[in-house]
Amino acid sequence: MPGVASGQFEFGFSNMTSLMIAQSNNVPVKAVANGIASTGEVGRDFEALTVKGDSPIKSAKELEGKKVAINTLKNINETAVRASVRRAGGDPDKVELVELAFDQMPAALDGGRIDAAMVVEPALATIKSQGGREIASPMIDVAPELTVAMYFTSTKYARENPETVKKFQEATAESLAYADSHPDEVREIVTTYTKIPADVLAKVTLPKWPAEPNRAAIEKLAELGARDGLFKRTPDLDELLP
């Protein structure tokens, strides 16, 4: 985020909550192209709230008083976990959230150092291969077909280089459509930056790559983020989104 805002990089990729937090802190960012979205299918998404196979925990409500790992505190996954706990009838303020990298969550869960983990692929497939199970699909609990992340630039670059931004948007739209229709090739790309066994890779659930962001879903994410106290001021989605 700082690299794009300062002009060191022309474009970046970030989750929507980080972009809204940045804007609320007067960081001059502008989302320009869609990134990834939830599948919208509970239990069949690229993210999940997980527990060990032999855990007595059956729902997000039962996480009250438990230790739950998320990759970053005060960001999108905290909002998502809190949404799942609320939806299940629990009090999210009674859940102990701890910060842990995604790739460390399978071992921490298996070793009993945490009670639950909010993970994304390929860590999700790893946890399932260890016998773990899902108790919620938090991104879907925020909003169906949630736009999770987008490509962005600085407001200055967008203003001064409209043609380049337009070409970037066109190229990105083409790549998103290709990814959506070529899942096997996407899985192969995953192997270039993760060491994941072939049998686990085959079970990885991919996100969706729609051409356009889901404005209504982002509005819900913003509403929940504000409820959780993440923003210094209300995000201006008219200014932030394409």
VEXMARDO-866006 format. One record per residue (C-alpha): residue in three letters; x, y, z negated. Coordinates in pm, 1 decimal. Example, Ala and Ser with C-alpha at 12.3 -4.5 7.8 and 13.67 -1.06 7.14 Angstrom:
2
<ALA,<1230.0,-450.0,-780.0>>
<SER,<1367.0,-106.0,-714.0>>
***
This chain:
242
<MET,<0.0,0.0,0.0>>
<PRO,<267.5,262.0,-92.6>>
<GLY,<467.8,174.1,219.9>>
<VAL,<174.3,248.0,450.1>>
<ALA,<64.0,558.9,263.0>>
<SER,<418.3,700.1,278.7>>
<GLY,<457.6,630.0,650.1>>
<GLN,<718.9,355.2,611.7>>
<PHE,<478.3,112.4,781.4>>
<GLU,<205.4,188.2,1034.3>>
<PHE,<-40.8,-79.6,918.3>>
<GLY,<-98.4,-307.0,620.2>>
<PHE,<-334.4,-577.5,495.4>>
<SER,<-511.9,-559.1,160.9>>
<ASN,<-813.4,-682.3,-28.8>>
<MET,<-1107.1,-443.4,-44.1>>
<THR,<-1086.6,-370.8,-415.5>>
<SER,<-722.6,-262.7,-385.5>>
<LEU,<-819.8,-29.4,-101.5>>
<MET,<-1103.8,120.1,-304.6>>
<ILE,<-880.7,159.7,-611.2>>
<ALA,<-619.3,333.1,-395.8>>
<GLN,<-874.1,572.0,-250.7>>
<SER,<-1014.8,649.1,-594.9>>
<ASN,<-659.4,739.7,-698.1>>
<ASN,<-631.5,978.1,-400.0>>
<VAL,<-399.5,751.0,-200.7>>
<PRO,<-468.7,846.9,165.2>>
<VAL,<-567.0,510.2,315.7>>
<LYS,<-809.1,420.4,594.4>>
<ALA,<-938.0,70.5,674.6>>
<VAL,<-926.2,18.8,1051.2>>
<ALA,<-996.5,-348.7,1126.4>>
<ASN,<-1164.9,-643.7,963.5>>
<GLY,<-956.9,-912.2,796.6>>
<ILE,<-1108.0,-1213.3,622.5>>
<ALA,<-1449.3,-1290.4,478.5>>
<SER,<-1608.3,-1551.4,256.7>>
<THR,<-1775.6,-1841.9,433.4>>
<GLY,<-2093.2,-1766.1,239.6>>
<GLU,<-2131.6,-2137.5,156.5>>
<VAL,<-2124.7,-2213.4,-216.6>>
<GLY,<-1881.7,-2496.6,-285.1>>
<ARG,<-1738.0,-2468.6,65.4>>
<ASP,<-1544.0,-2143.8,50.7>>
<PHE,<-1172.3,-2065.4,68.5>>
<GLU,<-1186.4,-1957.4,-296.4>>
<ALA,<-1333.0,-2107.6,-610.0>>
<LEU,<-1342.4,-2101.9,-986.6>>
<THR,<-1195.9,-2438.6,-1084.6>>
<VAL,<-1149.2,-2661.9,-1389.8>>
<LYS,<-981.3,-2997.5,-1453.8>>
<GLY,<-1179.9,-3302.0,-1353.9>>
<ASP,<-1226.4,-3411.5,-1714.1>>
<SER,<-1311.6,-3063.9,-1845.3>>
<PRO,<-1641.8,-3036.1,-2034.7>>
<ILE,<-1700.4,-2698.8,-1864.5>>
<LYS,<-1984.1,-2726.2,-1612.3>>
<SER,<-2068.1,-2362.3,-1536.8>>
<ALA,<-1914.5,-2016.3,-1546.8>>
<LYS,<-2125.2,-1934.1,-1854.6>>
<GLU,<-1921.5,-2187.3,-2050.9>>
<LEU,<-1603.9,-1986.2,-1990.2>>
<GLU,<-1690.3,-1763.3,-2286.0>>
<GLY,<-1399.4,-1794.2,-2530.1>>
<LYS,<-1188.8,-1974.5,-2267.3>>
<LYS,<-866.1,-1878.6,-2090.4>>
<VAL,<-912.6,-1816.3,-1716.3>>
<ALA,<-627.0,-1744.2,-1475.2>>
<ILE,<-655.2,-1485.0,-1199.1>>
<ASN,<-374.5,-1359.9,-975.5>>
<THR,<-408.6,-990.9,-1066.3>>
<LEU,<-589.3,-824.8,-1354.0>>
<LYS,<-822.6,-531.9,-1280.0>>
<ASN,<-870.8,-627.2,-915.6>>
<ILE,<-1100.1,-820.3,-683.5>>
<ASN,<-1069.3,-1159.6,-852.0>>
<GLU,<-1144.6,-1015.8,-1194.3>>
<THR,<-1461.0,-858.8,-1053.3>>
<ALA,<-1550.3,-1188.2,-883.4>>
<VAL,<-1501.4,-1402.3,-1195.0>>
<ARG,<-1702.3,-1157.8,-1404.0>>
<ALA,<-1979.2,-1171.6,-1141.1>>
<SER,<-1991.5,-1551.8,-1165.9>>
<VAL,<-2007.4,-1543.7,-1545.8>>
<ARG,<-2290.5,-1287.1,-1536.8>>
<ARG,<-2481.1,-1483.8,-1273.7>>
<ALA,<-2457.6,-1796.5,-1489.2>>
<GLY,<-2600.6,-1606.3,-1786.3>>
<GLY,<-2276.8,-1550.1,-1974.4>>
<ASP,<-2094.5,-1246.7,-2112.2>>
<PRO,<-1781.1,-1172.7,-1905.1>>
<ASP,<-1633.7,-965.7,-2188.1>>
<LYS,<-1600.6,-1288.0,-2389.2>>
<VAL,<-1376.5,-1450.5,-2126.1>>
<GLU,<-998.5,-1428.2,-2172.0>>
<LEU,<-847.1,-1341.7,-1833.9>>
<VAL,<-474.7,-1402.4,-1785.7>>
<GLU,<-254.3,-1313.4,-1490.1>>
<LEU,<-85.3,-1597.2,-1302.7>>
<ALA,<37.0,-1643.7,-945.2>>
<PHE,<-187.4,-1863.4,-730.7>>
<ASP,<86.6,-2119.7,-666.9>>
<GLN,<139.5,-2164.6,-1041.5>>
<MET,<-227.4,-2225.3,-1119.4>>
<PRO,<-254.0,-2595.5,-1021.0>>
<ALA,<22.4,-2698.3,-1262.6>>
<ALA,<-107.1,-2469.2,-1539.0>>
<LEU,<-457.5,-2612.2,-1504.6>>
<ASP,<-337.0,-2970.8,-1486.0>>
<GLY,<-114.6,-2914.3,-1789.9>>
<GLY,<-394.9,-2766.0,-1998.6>>
<ARG,<-231.5,-2423.8,-2038.6>>
<ILE,<-545.3,-2260.5,-1898.4>>
<ASP,<-909.4,-2368.9,-1907.5>>
<ALA,<-1000.7,-2251.8,-1557.1>>
<ALA,<-842.2,-2092.4,-1251.8>>
<MET,<-976.1,-1856.3,-987.3>>
<VAL,<-787.2,-1977.9,-682.1>>
<VAL,<-773.0,-1941.0,-306.2>>
<GLU,<-640.4,-2181.5,-47.3>>
<PRO,<-406.1,-2365.0,-32.9>>
<ALA,<-393.2,-2375.4,-415.7>>
<LEU,<-761.0,-2474.5,-413.6>>
<ALA,<-691.1,-2785.7,-205.2>>
<THR,<-400.4,-2872.7,-435.5>>
<ILE,<-622.2,-2852.5,-744.5>>
<LYS,<-884.8,-3070.6,-579.4>>
<SER,<-615.4,-3325.0,-486.7>>
<GLN,<-528.0,-3340.0,-858.0>>
<GLY,<-888.1,-3424.3,-943.3>>
<GLY,<-998.0,-3071.3,-1027.4>>
<ARG,<-1345.1,-2945.7,-943.4>>
<GLU,<-1529.2,-2624.8,-864.6>>
<ILE,<-1778.0,-2465.0,-1101.6>>
<ALA,<-1849.9,-2147.9,-899.2>>
<SER,<-1774.8,-1961.8,-577.2>>
<PRO,<-1704.7,-1614.5,-722.1>>
<MET,<-1669.5,-1421.7,-396.0>>
<ILE,<-2012.8,-1545.7,-294.7>>
<ASP,<-2147.2,-1451.8,-637.6>>
<VAL,<-2035.2,-1095.1,-560.5>>
<ALA,<-2219.3,-1094.8,-227.0>>
<PRO,<-2293.0,-1345.6,49.4>>
<GLU,<-2038.2,-1328.4,332.6>>
<LEU,<-1823.6,-1080.4,142.8>>
<THR,<-1558.4,-890.6,336.2>>
<VAL,<-1258.8,-980.1,119.6>>
<ALA,<-974.2,-798.7,295.7>>
<MET,<-906.5,-558.1,582.6>>
<TYR,<-620.5,-407.1,780.4>>
<PHE,<-551.9,-44.1,699.8>>
<THR,<-334.6,254.8,780.8>>
<SER,<-279.9,599.0,632.8>>
<THR,<-535.9,870.3,699.3>>
<LYS,<-255.8,1079.5,850.4>>
<TYR,<-151.6,805.6,1093.1>>
<ALA,<-513.3,737.0,1191.5>>
<ARG,<-570.0,1106.0,1258.8>>
<GLU,<-249.5,1158.0,1457.3>>
<ASN,<-243.8,827.7,1650.7>>
<PRO,<-602.0,745.2,1752.3>>
<GLU,<-500.6,554.3,2066.6>>
<THR,<-257.0,329.9,1879.8>>
<VAL,<-519.8,261.1,1615.0>>
<LYS,<-772.0,175.8,1885.8>>
<LYS,<-530.8,-70.4,2049.4>>
<PHE,<-455.8,-225.7,1709.9>>
<GLN,<-829.7,-268.1,1649.0>>
<GLU,<-878.9,-431.7,1988.7>>
<ALA,<-584.7,-668.5,1940.7>>
<THR,<-697.8,-758.7,1589.8>>
<ALA,<-1053.7,-828.8,1706.4>>
<GLU,<-913.4,-1064.5,1969.6>>
<SER,<-695.8,-1244.9,1714.7>>
<LEU,<-985.3,-1279.8,1467.6>>
<ALA,<-1204.8,-1438.2,1732.8>>
<TYR,<-923.3,-1675.0,1829.9>>
<ALA,<-861.0,-1777.0,1468.4>>
<ASP,<-1230.6,-1843.0,1411.5>>
<SER,<-1245.6,-2076.5,1710.3>>
<HIS,<-906.8,-2251.5,1662.7>>
<PRO,<-898.5,-2375.9,1300.9>>
<ASP,<-637.8,-2646.1,1367.1>>
<GLU,<-389.3,-2387.2,1491.2>>
<VAL,<-458.2,-2175.6,1183.5>>
<ARG,<-380.0,-2473.8,960.8>>
<GLU,<-48.5,-2521.4,1140.2>>
<ILE,<43.9,-2158.7,1076.3>>
<VAL,<-17.1,-2215.9,705.0>>
<THR,<272.4,-2465.5,707.7>>
<THR,<513.9,-2190.3,814.9>>
<TYR,<489.2,-2014.1,478.5>>
<THR,<379.1,-2286.3,233.8>>
<LYS,<511.7,-2630.9,148.1>>
<ILE,<187.7,-2823.6,151.5>>
<PRO,<146.7,-3197.5,221.6>>
<ALA,<-31.1,-3286.2,545.2>>
<ASP,<-311.3,-3469.8,363.9>>
<VAL,<-380.0,-3163.8,148.5>>
<LEU,<-353.8,-2925.3,445.0>>
<ALA,<-629.1,-3115.5,624.1>>
<LYS,<-861.6,-3039.5,332.2>>
<VAL,<-792.5,-2666.0,320.3>>
<THR,<-1111.3,-2460.8,362.4>>
<LEU,<-1052.8,-2168.3,594.2>>
<PRO,<-1212.8,-1825.0,554.8>>
<LYS,<-1424.2,-1659.1,820.6>>
<TRP,<-1286.2,-1394.2,1053.9>>
<PRO,<-1586.6,-1185.8,1164.8>>
<ALA,<-1530.3,-897.8,1402.9>>
<GLU,<-1689.0,-638.6,1175.0>>
<PRO,<-1682.1,-575.1,798.8>>
<ASN,<-1999.8,-639.7,599.7>>
<ARG,<-2089.1,-293.5,470.1>>
<ALA,<-2365.3,-412.2,235.0>>
<ALA,<-2135.1,-669.6,75.4>>
<ILE,<-1857.1,-412.8,28.9>>
<GLU,<-2107.6,-177.5,-135.0>>
<LYS,<-2193.4,-452.3,-384.3>>
<LEU,<-1823.2,-512.5,-453.1>>
<ALA,<-1779.8,-139.1,-513.3>>
<GLU,<-2079.8,-134.4,-747.4>>
<LEU,<-1942.2,-423.2,-953.8>>
<GLY,<-1592.3,-274.7,-954.4>>
<ALA,<-1732.1,51.3,-1088.6>>
<ARG,<-1923.3,-142.5,-1354.5>>
<ASP,<-1595.1,-307.1,-1456.0>>
<GLY,<-1420.4,32.1,-1477.8>>
<LEU,<-1176.5,-17.4,-1191.8>>
<PHE,<-1215.0,322.0,-1022.8>>
<LYS,<-1123.2,672.5,-1133.6>>
<ARG,<-1396.0,799.9,-902.0>>
<THR,<-1662.4,637.7,-687.7>>
<PRO,<-1512.4,504.2,-361.9>>
<ASP,<-1626.1,689.5,-49.3>>
<LEU,<-1697.4,404.3,190.0>>
<ASP,<-1790.0,641.5,472.4>>
<GLU,<-1434.2,774.2,459.1>>
<LEU,<-1264.4,441.3,387.3>>
<LEU,<-1430.2,211.7,642.4>>
<PRO,<-1392.1,229.8,1022.9>>
***
